[in-house]
Amino acid sequence: DDPDERQNSCILKMRLAPVRRIVRWNTLSFGKRSRFLNSLSKTGERQPVTETILSSTSSETQIADAIRPGFTLQNPVVVRSSSLSICDAVKSWSSLDYLTLSVGDNTMCEVEIGAGYNDTDGMRPEIPFGAYIEYLDQFRSSKNSNLQENQNLDLVYLAQNDLNHFPALLDDISIPQLCSDSSLKVGEGKLYNNMLWLGPTGTVSPLHYDPLDNLLMQIVGEKRVILYPRTVEDVLFFPKPLVHAQQVEEKEIENEEKNRNASSINWHYAGSDGNQYNTSPINVEDPDYEKYPHFAQSPTPYECTIGPGDILYIPKKWWHHVRALETVEDDGFCLSVNAWW
């Protein structure tokens, strides 16, 4: 196939074609709802994530102080009402017009087409940012139309795009200083990357882990995050913290085959069914216990919902599943930024 022809086809698909999958809780069959609720009794009730409430005038030191206990114990923490809650990003990024003017209609970005990056039928083409904004606008309009007519639309997610490629947006948000300043004593202060996550409500990041500590900053809309602690086998595969991204990548590649070979005894089945070594094939919202029986032995999960201005600290190697929620007063899309350090 001609690459240009494929790209033009993807762009046309984005501009004109409706979304193939819109996953919503209220459209799940009764049977799927029952299986999801039953799964909670098998895997244990979800625990709330520890929360700290600051003020909009909070300093970088106060944000670091709020996250440090969780970082030290390697437990997740939600920080609410910090100075992030009044930054220009929270004030302005709910406007698609503002995003387009800031990024540029013709700036190229990568998107995922399909149920998620672990979807074997999914694609990750590069398209103009303006085309994606047109898609989001179409998606928002479709919320007011007959849902049955929209079930053949493609779910498209502008996921994991380097925020440094959008300098005007980077100026709107203040990444917590602890990620790059070792004097705040939350890690070594070595920022690896900032990523932008923009998509319609209903988008999902499947169950996976990251090799680095992570701050997930919610800007527009709400997301529900389900987290599972590291287990003994995870520690065996990844026994010591690695401070440089290159070292992390080398170690992860070295351990990939181990994870694949051990997936039959790990509750998460990492790397099986064609998934990446850090990704589970299990749908935690509707787990298949016949296919993945060890999931019943998963550690007790934690759960939180984050909204505009909230920060979630996710420890390295903690498994997490993320869903962009549909709420009564949402903007039809969700937008987050994360920092790995």
C-alpha positions as CSV (number, residue, x, y, z in Angstrom):
1,D,0.0,0.0,0.0
2,D,1.1,3.5,-0.7
3,P,1.9,5.4,2.6
4,D,0.4,8.7,1.3
5,E,-2.7,6.9,0.2
6,R,-3.1,5.2,3.6
7,Q,-2.5,8.6,5.4
8,N,-5.1,10.4,3.2
9,S,-7.5,7.5,3.8
10,C,-7.0,7.9,7.6
11,I,-7.5,11.6,7.4
12,L,-10.7,11.2,5.4
13,K,-11.9,8.6,7.8
14,M,-11.3,11.0,10.7
15,R,-13.1,13.8,9.0
16,L,-16.1,11.9,7.7
17,A,-16.5,8.5,9.2
18,P,-18.4,8.0,12.4
19,V,-16.8,6.2,15.4
20,R,-16.8,2.4,15.4
21,R,-16.8,1.8,19.1
22,I,-18.4,4.0,21.8
23,V,-18.1,2.1,25.1
24,R,-20.4,3.4,27.8
25,W,-21.5,1.9,31.0
26,N,-25.2,2.5,30.2
27,T,-24.9,0.6,26.9
28,L,-23.5,-2.6,28.5
29,S,-25.8,-5.5,28.5
30,F,-27.3,-6.7,31.8
31,G,-25.1,-9.8,31.6
32,K,-21.9,-7.8,31.2
33,R,-22.9,-5.5,34.1
34,S,-23.5,-8.5,36.3
35,R,-20.2,-10.1,35.4
36,F,-18.4,-6.7,36.1
37,L,-20.1,-6.4,39.5
38,N,-19.4,-10.1,40.3
39,S,-15.7,-9.6,39.4
40,L,-15.4,-7.1,42.3
41,S,-16.2,-9.9,44.8
42,K,-13.5,-12.1,43.2
43,T,-10.8,-9.6,43.1
44,G,-11.7,-7.8,46.4
45,E,-13.4,-4.5,46.9
46,R,-11.6,-1.5,45.7
47,Q,-9.8,0.6,48.2
48,P,-9.9,4.4,47.9
49,V,-6.6,6.2,47.0
50,T,-5.2,8.4,49.8
51,E,-6.1,12.1,49.1
52,T,-4.5,15.3,50.1
53,I,-6.4,18.6,49.6
54,L,-4.3,21.7,49.2
55,S,-5.2,25.3,48.1
56,S,-4.9,27.1,44.8
57,T,-2.1,29.1,46.3
58,S,-0.1,26.0,47.2
59,S,3.7,26.2,46.6
60,E,5.9,23.7,44.9
61,T,7.2,22.6,48.3
62,Q,3.7,21.9,49.5
63,I,2.9,19.8,46.4
64,A,6.1,17.9,46.9
65,D,5.3,17.4,50.6
66,A,1.9,16.0,49.7
67,I,3.3,13.4,47.3
68,R,6.5,12.5,49.1
69,P,4.9,10.0,51.6
70,G,3.3,8.1,48.8
71,F,6.5,8.2,46.8
72,T,8.5,6.9,49.8
73,L,6.1,4.0,50.4
74,Q,5.4,3.5,46.7
75,N,1.6,4.0,47.2
76,P,-0.6,6.2,45.0
77,V,-1.8,9.6,46.2
78,V,-4.3,12.1,44.8
79,V,-3.6,15.8,45.3
80,R,-6.6,18.0,44.9
81,S,-7.1,21.8,44.7
82,S,-3.4,22.6,44.2
83,S,-2.1,25.5,42.2
84,L,-2.7,23.3,39.1
85,S,-6.4,23.9,39.5
86,I,-6.0,27.6,38.5
87,C,-3.4,27.3,35.8
88,D,-4.2,28.5,32.3
89,A,-4.6,24.9,31.0
90,V,-7.5,24.2,33.3
91,K,-9.1,27.6,32.4
92,S,-8.7,27.4,28.7
93,W,-8.2,23.8,27.3
94,S,-11.9,23.0,27.5
95,S,-12.2,25.2,24.3
96,L,-11.5,23.3,21.1
97,D,-11.0,26.6,19.3
98,Y,-8.4,27.6,21.9
99,L,-6.6,24.2,21.4
100,T,-6.6,24.6,17.6
101,L,-5.3,28.2,17.7
102,S,-2.6,27.1,20.2
103,V,-1.4,24.0,18.4
104,G,-2.1,24.9,14.8
105,D,-4.5,23.3,12.4
106,N,-1.8,21.6,10.4
107,T,0.5,20.4,13.2
108,M,0.8,16.7,12.9
109,C,-0.1,14.3,15.8
110,E,-0.4,10.6,16.3
111,V,-3.8,9.0,17.2
112,E,-5.0,5.5,18.1
113,I,-7.9,4.2,16.1
114,G,-9.6,1.3,17.9
115,A,-10.4,0.1,21.3
116,G,-6.9,0.9,22.6
117,Y,-3.2,0.5,21.9
118,N,-3.5,-3.2,22.7
119,D,-6.2,-3.6,20.0
120,T,-4.7,-5.9,17.4
121,D,-6.9,-4.2,14.7
122,G,-5.9,-0.8,15.9
123,M,-3.9,1.8,14.0
124,R,-1.7,4.7,15.0
125,P,-1.6,7.1,12.0
126,E,-0.2,10.6,12.0
127,I,-2.9,13.2,11.1
128,P,-3.3,17.0,11.3
129,F,-4.4,18.3,14.7
130,G,-7.2,20.3,13.0
131,A,-8.6,17.0,11.6
132,Y,-8.7,15.5,15.1
133,I,-10.4,18.6,16.5
134,E,-13.1,18.2,13.8
135,Y,-13.5,14.6,14.9
136,L,-13.9,15.6,18.6
137,D,-16.5,18.3,17.6
138,Q,-18.4,15.7,15.6
139,F,-18.2,13.3,18.5
140,R,-19.6,15.9,20.9
141,S,-22.5,16.6,18.5
142,S,-23.2,12.9,18.2
143,K,-23.9,12.7,21.9
144,N,-27.2,14.5,21.3
145,S,-28.3,12.2,18.5
146,N,-29.6,8.7,18.5
147,L,-27.0,6.5,20.2
148,Q,-27.9,3.5,18.1
149,E,-26.9,5.4,15.0
150,N,-23.4,6.1,16.4
151,Q,-22.4,2.6,17.4
152,N,-20.4,2.2,14.2
153,L,-18.2,5.2,14.8
154,D,-14.5,4.7,15.3
155,L,-13.2,5.6,18.8
156,V,-10.1,7.7,18.2
157,Y,-7.6,8.8,20.9
158,L,-4.8,11.3,20.6
159,A,-2.8,9.4,23.2
160,Q,0.8,9.8,24.4
161,N,1.9,12.7,22.2
162,D,5.0,14.6,23.5
163,L,3.8,17.9,25.0
164,N,7.1,19.5,23.9
165,H,5.8,19.3,20.3
166,F,3.1,21.8,21.3
167,P,5.1,24.6,23.0
168,A,2.1,27.0,23.3
169,L,0.3,24.4,25.4
170,L,3.4,23.7,27.4
171,D,3.4,27.3,28.4
172,D,-0.1,27.0,29.9
173,I,0.7,24.3,32.4
174,S,3.2,24.2,35.2
175,I,4.6,20.6,35.6
176,P,5.3,20.1,39.4
177,Q,8.8,21.1,40.1
178,L,9.5,17.9,42.0
179,C,9.9,16.1,38.7
180,S,13.0,18.1,37.8
181,D,14.3,19.4,41.1
182,S,16.1,16.9,43.3
183,S,16.2,19.4,46.2
184,L,12.5,18.7,46.8
185,K,13.5,15.1,47.6
186,V,10.8,13.3,45.7
187,G,13.0,11.1,43.5
188,E,16.1,12.2,41.8
189,G,14.6,15.2,39.9
190,K,15.3,13.7,36.5
191,L,12.2,14.4,34.2
192,Y,11.9,11.9,31.4
193,N,9.0,13.2,29.4
194,N,5.6,15.0,29.5
195,M,2.8,13.5,27.4
196,L,-0.6,14.9,26.2
197,W,-3.7,12.6,26.3
198,L,-6.8,14.0,24.4
199,G,-9.8,12.0,23.5
200,P,-13.6,11.6,23.7
201,T,-15.4,10.3,26.7
202,G,-15.3,6.5,26.7
203,T,-11.6,6.2,25.7
204,V,-9.6,3.6,27.7
205,S,-6.0,2.9,28.5
206,P,-5.9,-0.8,29.1
207,L,-4.4,-2.4,32.2
208,H,-0.6,-1.8,32.0
209,Y,2.3,-0.5,34.0
210,D,5.0,2.1,33.5
211,P,8.7,1.6,34.4
212,L,8.9,5.1,35.8
213,D,7.1,7.1,38.5
214,N,4.2,9.0,37.0
215,L,2.2,12.1,37.8
216,L,-1.2,12.2,36.0
217,M,-2.6,15.7,35.8
218,Q,-6.3,16.0,34.8
219,I,-7.1,19.1,32.9
220,V,-10.6,18.6,31.2
221,G,-13.2,16.1,32.2
222,E,-13.0,13.2,34.6
223,K,-11.1,9.9,34.6
224,R,-11.5,6.9,36.7
225,V,-8.3,5.0,37.5
226,I,-8.1,1.5,38.8
227,L,-4.7,0.6,40.3
228,Y,-3.1,-2.7,41.3
229,P,0.0,-2.9,43.6
230,R,3.2,-4.5,42.5
231,T,3.4,-8.2,43.5
232,V,6.3,-10.5,44.4
233,E,6.8,-11.6,40.8
234,D,6.9,-8.0,39.6
235,V,9.6,-7.3,42.1
236,L,11.6,-10.3,41.0
237,F,11.4,-9.2,37.4
238,F,12.2,-5.5,38.3
239,P,14.1,-5.7,41.5
240,K,15.8,-2.3,41.7
241,P,14.8,1.2,40.7
242,L,16.6,2.4,37.6
243,V,17.1,6.2,37.4
244,H,17.8,6.7,33.7
245,A,15.2,6.1,31.0
246,Q,17.8,4.3,28.8
247,Q,18.6,1.9,31.6
248,V,14.8,1.3,32.1
249,E,14.3,0.5,28.5
250,E,17.3,-1.9,28.4
251,K,16.1,-3.6,31.6
252,E,12.6,-3.9,30.3
253,I,13.7,-5.5,27.0
254,E,15.9,-7.9,28.9
255,N,12.9,-9.0,31.1
256,E,10.3,-9.1,28.3
257,E,10.9,-12.7,27.6
258,K,10.7,-13.5,31.3
259,N,7.4,-11.9,31.6
260,R,6.1,-13.7,28.6
261,N,7.2,-17.1,29.9
262,A,5.8,-16.3,33.4
263,S,2.5,-14.8,32.2
264,S,0.7,-18.2,32.8
265,I,1.4,-17.9,36.6
266,N,1.0,-14.1,36.9
267,W,-2.4,-12.7,37.7
268,H,-2.0,-10.0,35.0
269,Y,-0.9,-12.3,32.2
270,A,1.5,-9.6,31.0
271,G,2.6,-9.9,27.4
272,S,0.2,-12.7,26.4
273,D,-2.2,-12.6,23.5
274,G,0.1,-10.5,21.5
275,N,0.2,-7.6,24.0
276,Q,3.3,-5.6,24.9
277,Y,5.3,-6.9,27.8
278,N,3.9,-4.3,30.1
279,T,0.3,-4.7,29.1
280,S,-2.3,-7.1,30.3
281,P,-4.9,-8.6,28.0
282,I,-7.5,-8.6,30.8
283,N,-10.5,-6.3,30.6
284,V,-10.8,-5.4,34.3
285,E,-14.3,-4.1,33.6
286,D,-15.5,-7.4,32.3
287,P,-12.8,-10.0,33.1
288,D,-12.9,-13.5,31.5
289,Y,-12.1,-15.8,34.4
290,E,-12.3,-18.9,32.2
291,K,-9.5,-17.6,30.0
292,Y,-7.6,-15.8,32.7
293,P,-8.3,-17.7,36.0
294,H,-5.2,-16.3,37.8
295,F,-6.8,-12.9,37.7
296,A,-9.0,-14.0,40.6
297,Q,-5.7,-13.9,42.7
298,S,-5.0,-10.3,41.8
299,P,-4.1,-8.0,44.7
300,T,-6.9,-5.8,46.1
301,P,-7.2,-2.9,43.7
302,Y,-7.4,0.8,44.5
303,E,-9.7,3.2,42.7
304,C,-10.0,7.0,42.3
305,T,-11.7,9.6,40.1
306,I,-9.8,12.7,39.1
307,G,-11.2,15.9,37.7
308,P,-9.8,19.2,36.5
309,G,-6.8,20.4,38.5
310,D,-6.3,17.0,40.3
311,I,-2.9,15.2,40.3
312,L,-2.6,11.4,40.7
313,Y,0.8,10.0,41.7
314,I,1.1,6.4,40.2
315,P,4.2,4.5,41.5
316,K,6.4,2.8,39.0
317,K,5.3,-0.7,38.1
318,W,1.8,-0.3,39.5
319,W,-0.7,-1.7,37.1
320,H,-3.4,0.8,36.2
321,H,-6.5,1.0,33.9
322,V,-7.8,4.4,32.9
323,R,-11.3,5.3,31.6
324,A,-12.4,8.8,30.5
325,L,-15.8,9.1,32.1
326,E,-19.0,10.5,30.7
327,T,-20.6,12.9,33.2
328,V,-23.7,15.1,33.2
329,E,-21.8,18.3,32.6
330,D,-18.8,17.1,30.6
331,D,-17.4,18.7,27.5
332,G,-17.6,15.5,25.5
333,F,-13.9,14.9,25.8
334,C,-11.1,14.5,28.3
335,L,-7.6,16.0,28.4
336,S,-4.7,15.0,30.6
337,V,-1.0,15.6,30.9
338,N,1.4,13.2,32.5
339,A,5.0,13.5,33.6
340,W,7.3,10.5,33.9
341,W,10.4,11.0,36.1
